[in-house]
Amino acid sequence: MGEHHLRGRCVLVVEDEFLLADDLSHSLQEAGAIVLGPVRTVSDALRLIETGARMDGALLDVNLGREKVFPVAEALEARNVPFCFTTGYESQSIPERFSKVARFEKPLDSDAVARAIGEHMLT
């Protein structure tokens, strides 16, 4: 990718699929981001948020095994941290209160996700 439009930005990655989490993390790092995580569970993500670590944005997989990521979205919202969802599910699987949150559909193009975050979410 070569561009560094996320230089110095801290981005939380919440994704339970190892290969996808690794690919997203690599693309974000190539764009200059500091990746927090990736974490695989809601409880791990909430613990990381509770540390007060700097977070400029987050990528949240909607379905983490048997749990949904929405408590993490609520915690980020309370801290005014922008986030977007990644999902293989229909938009109806996302609660109405999050209907305006950007959503990337799987399968993902990790480089395109990193570019979109840098250009739109973290401006």
URCORKA-V529824 format. One record per run of one state. SS is the DSSP state (H for helix, E for strand, - for the rest). FROM is the first residue (numbers start at 1). LEN is the number of residues. If there is no record, write none. Layout:
ss=SS from=FROM len=LEN
ss=SS from=FROM len=LEN
//
This chain:
ss=- from=1 len=9
ss=E from=10 len=5
ss=- from=15 len=3
ss=H from=18 len=13
ss=- from=31 len=3
ss=E from=34 len=6
ss=- from=40 len=2
ss=H from=42 len=9
ss=- from=51 len=6
ss=E from=57 len=5
ss=- from=62 len=1
ss=E from=63 len=2
ss=- from=65 len=2
ss=E from=67 len=2
ss=- from=69 len=1
ss=H from=70 len=9
ss=- from=79 len=4
ss=E from=83 len=5
ss=- from=88 len=3
ss=H from=91 len=3
ss=- from=94 len=2
ss=H from=96 len=3
ss=- from=99 len=4
ss=E from=103 len=3
ss=- from=106 len=4
ss=H from=110 len=12
ss=- from=122 len=2
//
